Amino acid sequence: VVTFEGKPIKHETQKVYILLNKPKNTVTTLDDEKGRRTVMDVVAGTVKERIYPVGRLDRDTLGLLLLTNDGDLAQKLSHPSHEIKKIYHVVLDKAVTKKDVDLIKKGLKLEDGLAPVDGVSHLEGQSKKEIGIEIHIGRNRIVRRIFEHLGYKVVRLDRVYYAGLTKKDLPRGRHRFLTEQEVIMLKHFI
């Protein structure tokens, strides 16, 4: 055991960065006591290093999720002070009114405080049931709660953008390693 000032020096492991387009009915956890499929099941056998999901997406939410063994980066991406940009494609049970879009833009007061959004709009060329919403807050189920607060039911929720990363060329349920440029962008521009 090698120590420095009485503390063990940890062996530096190779850093791994995997971007997953999370499928529905997949739990964002290392393992599930109920035996449900996890994000770790989706990427099983990809790497020998022990990786962890950065943040959470609930079981029914689709889209971008980063998995890594880089604890410093994971902490940086998860900390609210860094205001990490996330964009969601939301499909609702009914058309969203302009009045409700304006209310969301102003920021709704939910049971745990104000829910500020950075942008919200109907998706061009799509039904009025489809909305794009940009946020930087990471409170539990925040996008679902915003729409439920106004009487809408979220039919589908898909994170399409996360911290500069997109789903381009990444089909649902698939994953890929980040490029060196993407890792540099995450580490130095956040």
Residue pairs with C-beta under 8 A, 6 or more apart in sequence:
1 8
2 8
2 9
3 9
13 49
13 69
14 49
15 68
15 69
15 70
15 183
16 47
16 49
16 51
16 67
16 68
16 69
16 70
16 177
17 66
17 67
17 68
17 70
17 73
17 177
17 178
17 182
17 183
17 186
18 43
18 46
18 47
18 51
18 66
18 67
18 68
18 175
18 176
18 177
18 178
19 64
19 65
19 66
19 67
19 165
19 170
19 175
19 176
19 177
19 178
19 182
20 39
20 42
20 43
20 64
20 65
20 66
20 67
20 174
20 175
21 62
21 63
21 64
21 167
21 170
21 171
21 172
21 173
21 174
21 175
22 28
22 39
22 42
22 57
22 61
22 62
22 63
22 64
22 65
22 159
22 173
23 42
23 62
23 172
23 173
24 59
24 60
24 61
24 62
25 36
25 37
25 59
25 60
26 36
26 37
26 38
26 39
26 41
26 42
26 59
27 36
27 37
27 38
27 39
27 59
28 38
28 39
28 53
28 55
28 56
28 57
28 58
28 59
28 65
29 38
29 39
29 40
29 53
30 38
30 40
30 52
31 38
31 40
32 38
36 59
39 53
39 65
39 67
42 173
42 175
43 51
43 67
43 175
46 175
49 69
50 69
51 67
51 68
51 69
52 67
52 68
52 69
52 74
53 65
53 66
53 67
54 65
54 66
54 67
54 68
54 73
54 74
54 77
54 78
55 65
55 66
55 77
55 78
55 138
57 63
57 65
57 159
58 141
58 144
60 157
61 157
61 158
61 159
62 156
62 157
62 158
62 159
62 172
63 88
63 157
63 158
63 159
63 160
63 162
63 167
64 159
64 160
64 161
64 162
64 165
64 166
64 167
65 159
65 162
66 74
66 77
66 162
66 163
66 165
66 178
67 175
68 74
73 186
73 187
76 82
76 187
76 190
77 84
77 163
77 186
77 190
78 138
80 137
80 138
82 190
83 136
84 136
84 138
84 162
84 163
84 190
85 118
85 134
85 135
85 136
85 161
85 162
85 163
85 164
86 134
86 135
86 136
86 138
86 159
86 161
86 162
86 163
87 132
87 133
87 134
87 159
87 160
87 161
88 132
88 133
88 134
88 135
88 143
88 157
88 158
88 159
88 160
89 123
89 130
89 131
89 132
89 156
89 157
89 158
89 160
90 130
90 131
90 132
90 133
90 143
90 147
90 154
90 156
90 157
90 158
91 129
91 130
91 154
91 155
91 156
91 157
92 129
92 130
92 131
92 147
92 152
92 153
92 154
92 155
93 129
93 152
93 153
93 154
93 155
94 129
94 152
95 127
95 128
95 129
96 122
96 128
96 129
96 131
96 147
96 152
100 150
100 152
101 120
101 121
101 122
101 131
103 150
104 117
104 120
104 133
104 146
104 150
105 117
105 119
105 120
107 114
107 115
107 116
107 117
108 114
108 115
108 146
108 149
108 150
109 115
110 145
110 146
110 149
112 139
115 137
115 139
115 142
115 145
115 146
116 135
116 137
117 133
117 134
117 135
117 146
118 134
118 135
118 136
119 132
119 133
119 134
120 131
120 132
120 133
120 134
121 131
121 132
122 128
122 130
122 131
122 132
123 130
123 131
123 132
129 155
133 143
133 146
134 161
135 142
135 143
143 154
143 157
144 154
144 157
147 153
147 154
148 154
160 166
160 167
161 167
163 186
163 190
164 182
164 185
164 186
164 189
165 178
165 182
165 186
170 176
178 186
